[in-house]
């Protein structure tokens, strides 16, 4: 099982499966009882356990922990949500601009492996309402091949036509970076790795 940052995991008996040295807030228990999904964090495995984050109802409610592989019931990749066009089955899809933006994004990124993450991805995977009228669309694009700055600029220009702001993260085998930042063609770029952020001349 290859597990990557941004993937969503459905856990069995979720609260008892969390491994952490921190005190677990009450909201974590409430959140996992309601929706036993967690998001894979960008961090190293510890004793074979996967780094995960628990989402709460409030924007500032995020809790970091680890879970063992055998605690995972289902593993959903963001790109699987696109392959199945899950938003077409969501009853709330017509109500929010963030959902509307998925169709345009699917057309712009038809040659890439990509998927929604953040609140949109979480709602589509879990079925739990998490987005609101002001929600942006966060996406991840997977690709180990070099992406030219010119191509990145073309993608950003097309995505700017969406009814909401789209935050695009490009993931390689080395880490992830902001597509908007990369499209500016600066001499250095922030690459997010499992060891932490690094300034690099090329993310590839």
C-alpha positions as CSV (number, residue, x, y, z in Angstrom):
1,X,0.0,0.0,0.0
2,X,1.5,3.3,-1.1
3,X,0.2,6.2,1.0
4,X,0.9,9.8,0.1
5,X,0.2,13.2,1.5
6,X,-3.4,14.4,1.0
7,X,-4.8,10.8,0.7
8,X,-7.9,10.1,2.8
9,X,-8.1,7.2,5.2
10,X,-11.2,5.6,6.7
11,X,-10.4,4.2,10.1
12,X,-11.9,1.4,12.2
13,X,-12.5,2.4,15.9
14,X,-10.7,5.6,15.0
15,X,-10.2,7.2,18.5
16,X,-8.7,4.1,19.9
17,X,-6.4,3.9,16.9
18,X,-4.8,7.3,17.3
19,X,-1.1,7.2,18.5
20,X,0.0,10.5,20.0
21,X,1.8,11.8,23.0
22,X,-0.5,14.9,23.1
23,X,-3.7,15.3,25.0
24,X,-6.6,14.5,22.6
25,X,-9.1,17.4,22.6
26,X,-12.8,16.6,23.0
27,X,-13.6,17.9,19.5
28,X,-11.4,15.1,18.0
29,X,-13.6,12.5,19.6
30,X,-16.7,14.2,18.3
31,X,-15.3,14.6,14.9
32,X,-14.2,11.0,14.5
33,X,-17.5,9.7,15.9
34,X,-19.3,11.7,13.2
35,X,-16.9,11.1,10.4
36,X,-14.1,8.5,10.9
37,X,-11.9,9.9,8.1
38,X,-8.4,11.4,8.5
39,X,-6.0,13.0,6.0
40,X,-2.4,11.8,5.5
41,X,0.1,14.5,6.6
42,X,3.5,15.2,5.0
43,X,5.7,13.7,7.6
44,X,7.9,10.6,8.1
45,X,6.4,7.3,9.2
46,X,7.1,6.5,12.9
47,X,7.5,2.9,13.8
48,X,5.6,2.0,10.7
49,X,2.7,4.2,11.5
50,X,1.2,6.7,9.1
51,X,1.2,10.4,10.0
52,X,-2.4,11.7,9.8
53,X,-4.4,14.8,10.6
54,X,-7.9,15.0,12.1
55,X,-10.2,17.7,10.8
56,X,-12.7,19.5,13.1
57,X,-15.7,21.6,12.4
58,X,-13.8,24.8,12.8
59,X,-11.0,25.9,10.5
60,X,-8.5,26.0,13.4
61,X,-9.3,22.5,14.6
62,X,-6.6,20.3,13.2
63,X,-5.0,17.5,15.3
64,X,-1.8,15.6,14.3
65,X,-1.4,11.9,15.2
66,X,-0.3,8.6,13.8
67,X,-2.2,5.4,13.0
68,X,-1.0,1.8,12.2
69,X,-1.6,0.4,8.8
70,X,-4.0,-2.2,10.1
71,X,-6.3,0.5,11.4
72,X,-7.1,1.6,7.8
73,X,-10.4,0.3,6.4
74,X,-10.4,2.3,3.2
75,X,-7.8,4.3,1.4
76,X,-9.0,7.0,-1.0
77,X,-6.7,9.0,-3.4
78,X,-7.8,12.5,-4.4
79,X,-7.5,11.5,-8.1
80,X,-9.9,8.6,-7.6
81,X,-12.6,11.3,-6.7
82,X,-12.0,12.7,-10.2
83,X,-11.9,9.4,-12.0
84,X,-15.4,8.6,-10.6
85,X,-16.6,12.3,-10.8
86,X,-17.9,11.9,-7.3
87,X,-19.2,15.5,-7.2
88,X,-21.9,14.6,-9.7
89,X,-23.4,12.4,-7.0
90,X,-23.2,15.0,-4.3
91,X,-26.6,16.6,-3.5
92,X,-24.9,19.8,-2.5
93,X,-22.9,20.1,-5.7
94,X,-25.2,22.7,-7.3
95,X,-25.1,25.0,-4.2
96,X,-21.4,25.9,-4.0
97,X,-18.9,27.5,-6.4
98,X,-16.1,25.3,-5.2
99,X,-18.0,22.3,-6.6
100,X,-18.7,24.2,-9.9
101,X,-15.0,24.8,-10.3
102,X,-14.3,21.0,-10.5
103,X,-15.7,20.7,-14.1
104,X,-13.4,23.5,-15.4
105,X,-10.5,22.0,-13.5
106,X,-11.1,18.6,-15.0
107,X,-11.0,20.0,-18.5
108,X,-7.8,22.1,-17.8
109,X,-6.0,19.2,-16.2
110,X,-7.3,16.4,-18.5
111,X,-3.7,15.3,-19.2
112,X,-2.7,15.1,-15.5
113,X,-3.4,12.9,-12.5
114,X,-5.0,15.3,-10.1
115,X,-7.7,15.5,-7.4
116,X,-9.4,17.8,-4.9
117,X,-8.1,18.0,-1.4
118,X,-8.9,20.2,1.6
119,X,-12.5,20.7,2.5
120,X,-13.8,19.8,-1.0
121,X,-11.9,16.6,-1.1
122,X,-12.9,15.7,2.4
123,X,-16.6,16.2,1.7
124,X,-16.5,14.2,-1.5
125,X,-14.6,11.3,0.1
126,X,-16.5,11.2,3.4
127,X,-19.9,12.5,2.5
128,X,-19.8,14.8,5.5
129,X,-20.7,18.5,4.7
130,X,-17.5,20.5,5.2
131,X,-17.5,23.3,2.6
132,X,-19.4,26.6,2.6
133,X,-20.1,29.5,0.3
134,X,-16.7,31.1,0.8
135,X,-14.7,27.8,0.4
136,X,-11.8,27.8,-2.1
137,X,-10.9,24.7,-4.2
138,X,-7.6,23.1,-3.2
139,X,-6.2,20.5,-5.6
140,X,-3.1,18.3,-5.9
141,X,-1.5,17.4,-9.2
142,X,0.7,14.3,-9.3
143,X,3.6,14.1,-11.6
144,X,7.3,13.1,-11.6
145,X,8.0,14.5,-15.0
146,X,9.4,18.0,-15.5
147,X,6.8,20.7,-15.9
148,X,7.9,23.8,-17.7
149,X,7.3,27.3,-16.2
150,X,5.5,28.2,-19.5
151,X,3.1,25.2,-19.1
152,X,2.5,26.1,-15.5
153,X,1.6,29.6,-16.5
154,X,-0.9,28.3,-19.0
155,X,-2.5,26.1,-16.4
156,X,-2.8,28.9,-13.9
157,X,-4.3,31.3,-16.5
158,X,-7.0,28.7,-17.3
159,X,-7.7,27.9,-13.6
160,X,-8.2,31.7,-12.9
161,X,-11.4,31.5,-14.9
162,X,-13.0,29.4,-12.2
163,X,-15.7,31.0,-10.0
164,X,-13.5,30.5,-6.9
165,X,-9.8,30.7,-6.1
166,X,-7.9,27.4,-6.9
167,X,-4.9,26.6,-4.8
168,X,-2.8,24.1,-6.8
169,X,-0.1,21.9,-5.3
170,X,2.2,19.9,-7.6
171,X,3.5,16.7,-6.1
172,X,6.7,14.9,-7.3
173,X,8.5,12.0,-5.7
174,X,10.7,14.6,-3.9
175,X,7.9,16.7,-2.4
176,X,5.2,19.3,-3.2
177,X,5.2,22.9,-4.3
178,X,2.8,25.7,-5.2
179,X,2.0,25.8,-8.9
180,X,1.3,29.5,-8.6
181,X,4.7,30.1,-7.1
182,X,6.4,27.9,-9.7
183,X,4.7,29.7,-12.5
184,X,6.4,33.0,-11.5
185,X,9.7,31.6,-12.6
186,X,11.7,32.7,-9.6
187,X,15.3,31.6,-9.0
188,X,14.3,29.5,-5.9
189,X,11.2,27.7,-4.8
190,X,9.8,26.3,-1.6
191,X,9.6,22.5,-1.8
192,X,7.6,20.8,1.0
193,X,9.2,17.5,1.9
194,X,8.6,14.9,4.7
195,X,11.7,16.4,6.4
196,X,10.3,19.9,6.2
197,X,10.3,22.8,3.8
198,X,13.4,23.4,1.6
199,X,14.4,26.1,-0.8
200,X,15.4,24.6,-4.1
201,X,16.4,25.9,-7.5
202,X,14.3,23.2,-9.2
203,X,11.6,21.0,-7.6
204,X,12.5,18.3,-10.1
